[in-house]
Amino acid sequence: MDLPKAIQELYAEKRRLEEAIASLEELLASKGGAASLHLEQLRAKGRRGRKSMPPEERRKVSERMRKYWAQRRGNKARGAGKGPA
């Protein structure tokens, strides 16, 4: 097997594939925003989804946020009577 020739053929095939990909990307981009948005998703290495959370942890977060928002509402109600002097 002639290695330099094999490498040369692979580079030629790579160029052809890159040209084909580029023309398909142009076609997608010309169709509008939704298609180009999908194109960007395809280019991304991987999608990052939400991490799964066990029910116990979800309950703790829920309680913590309930307390947080109750405190925020309480502070807002106390400060409502005060105005600029």
GROMACS elastic network, one bead per residue, 0.5 to 0.9 nm:
[ bonds ]
;  ai    aj funct       b0    kb
    1     5     6  0.85749   500
    1     6     6  0.79024   500
    2     5     6  0.54860   500
    2     6     6  0.62611   500
    2     7     6  0.87872   500
    3     6     6  0.50053   500
    3     7     6  0.61020   500
    3     8     6  0.85217   500
    4     7     6  0.51194   500
    4     8     6  0.61412   500
    4     9     6  0.86768   500
    5     8     6  0.50010   500
    5     9     6  0.61949   500
    5    10     6  0.86290   500
    6     9     6  0.51342   500
    6    10     6  0.62120   500
    6    11     6  0.87032   500
    7    10     6  0.50723   500
    7    11     6  0.62387   500
    7    12     6  0.86576   500
    8    11     6  0.51773   500
    8    12     6  0.62856   500
    8    13     6  0.87126   500
    9    12     6  0.50423   500
    9    13     6  0.62034   500
    9    14     6  0.85560   500
   10    13     6  0.50216   500
   10    14     6  0.60532   500
   10    15     6  0.86368   500
   11    15     6  0.62252   500
   11    16     6  0.86859   500
   12    15     6  0.51488   500
   12    16     6  0.63614   500
   12    17     6  0.87175   500
   13    16     6  0.50596   500
   13    17     6  0.61753   500
   13    18     6  0.85971   500
   14    17     6  0.50929   500
   14    18     6  0.61094   500
   14    19     6  0.85949   500
   15    18     6  0.50953   500
   15    19     6  0.61704   500
   15    20     6  0.86028   500
   16    19     6  0.51675   500
   16    20     6  0.62051   500
   16    21     6  0.86485   500
   17    20     6  0.50204   500
   17    21     6  0.60871   500
   17    22     6  0.85020   500
   18    21     6  0.50640   500
   18    22     6  0.60473   500
   18    23     6  0.86161   500
   19    22     6  0.50591   500
   19    23     6  0.62096   500
   19    24     6  0.86309   500
   20    23     6  0.52511   500
   20    24     6  0.62528   500
   20    25     6  0.86301   500
   21    24     6  0.51282   500
   21    25     6  0.60940   500
   21    26     6  0.86271   500
   22    25     6  0.50491   500
   22    26     6  0.62121   500
   22    27     6  0.86367   500
   23    26     6  0.50844   500
   23    27     6  0.62501   500
   23    28     6  0.87142   500
   24    28     6  0.62341   500
   24    29     6  0.86043   500
   25    28     6  0.50448   500
   25    29     6  0.60648   500
   25    30     6  0.85466   500
   25    36     6  0.80823   500
   25    39     6  0.72412   500
   26    29     6  0.50336   500
   26    30     6  0.60811   500
   26    31     6  0.87494   500
   27    30     6  0.52470   500
   27    31     6  0.65881   500
   28    31     6  0.53629   500
   28    32     6  0.73534   500
   28    35     6  0.54811   500
   28    36     6  0.60144   500
   28    38     6  0.87772   500
   28    39     6  0.73319   500
   29    32     6  0.58605   500
   29    33     6  0.72170   500
   29    34     6  0.87158   500
   29    35     6  0.61976   500
   29    37     6  0.85785   500
   29    39     6  0.78772   500
   30    33     6  0.84763   500
   30    35     6  0.82885   500
   30    36     6  0.80490   500
   31    34     6  0.80672   500
   31    35     6  0.62992   500
   31    36     6  0.77755   500
   32    35     6  0.57195   500
   32    36     6  0.64155   500
   32    37     6  0.87378   500
   33    36     6  0.51703   500
   33    37     6  0.59911   500
   33    38     6  0.85605   500
   34    37     6  0.50463   500
   34    38     6  0.62319   500
   34    39     6  0.86179   500
   35    38     6  0.50642   500
   35    39     6  0.62174   500
   35    40     6  0.88330   500
   36    40     6  0.63681   500
   36    41     6  0.87490   500
   37    40     6  0.51815   500
   37    41     6  0.65134   500
   37    42     6  0.88296   500
   38    41     6  0.50484   500
   38    42     6  0.63262   500
   38    43     6  0.87679   500
   39    42     6  0.50529   500
   39    43     6  0.63388   500
   39    44     6  0.88722   500
   40    43     6  0.50737   500
   40    44     6  0.64347   500
   41    44     6  0.52684   500
   41    45     6  0.85273   500
   41    46     6  0.84024   500
   41    47     6  0.78962   500
   42    45     6  0.78621   500
   42    46     6  0.84581   500
   43    46     6  0.85385   500
   44    47     6  0.71185   500
   48    51     6  0.86570   500
   49    52     6  0.89078   500
   50    53     6  0.88750   500
   53    56     6  0.81800   500
   53    57     6  0.62993   500
   53    58     6  0.61436   500
   54    57     6  0.54559   500
   54    58     6  0.62370   500
   54    59     6  0.87583   500
   55    59     6  0.61209   500
   55    60     6  0.86881   500
   56    59     6  0.51469   500
   56    60     6  0.63684   500
   56    61     6  0.87684   500
   57    60     6  0.50709   500
   57    61     6  0.62159   500
   57    62     6  0.85288   500
   58    61     6  0.51845   500
   58    62     6  0.61047   500
   58    63     6  0.87049   500
   59    62     6  0.50050   500
   59    63     6  0.62268   500
   59    64     6  0.85923   500
   60    63     6  0.51942   500
   60    64     6  0.61369   500
   60    65     6  0.86109   500
   61    64     6  0.50355   500
   61    65     6  0.60996   500
   61    66     6  0.85203   500
   62    65     6  0.52103   500
   62    66     6  0.61158   500
   62    67     6  0.87109   500
   63    66     6  0.50337   500
   63    67     6  0.62978   500
   63    68     6  0.85912   500
   64    67     6  0.52795   500
   64    68     6  0.61960   500
   64    69     6  0.87962   500
   65    69     6  0.61151   500
   65    70     6  0.84148   500
   66    69     6  0.53725   500
   66    70     6  0.60839   500
   66    71     6  0.85921   500
   67    70     6  0.50798   500
   67    71     6  0.61377   500
   67    72     6  0.85977   500
   68    71     6  0.52538   500
   68    72     6  0.62612   500
   68    73     6  0.87662   500
   69    73     6  0.60710   500
   69    74     6  0.84042   500
   70    73     6  0.51826   500
   70    74     6  0.61043   500
   70    75     6  0.86997   500
   71    75     6  0.61949   500
   71    76     6  0.85991   500
   72    75     6  0.52478   500
   72    76     6  0.62403   500
   72    77     6  0.87093   500
   73    76     6  0.51065   500
   73    77     6  0.61822   500
   73    78     6  0.87238   500
   74    77     6  0.51943   500
   74    78     6  0.63144   500
   74    79     6  0.86850   500
   75    78     6  0.52196   500
   75    79     6  0.61857   500
   75    80     6  0.85863   500
   76    79     6  0.51803   500
   76    80     6  0.60404   500
   77    80     6  0.51755   500
   77    81     6  0.77911   500
   78    81     6  0.67743   500
   78    82     6  0.81165   500
   79    82     6  0.55006   500
   79    83     6  0.83216   500
   80    83     6  0.75742   500
   82    85     6  0.85623   500
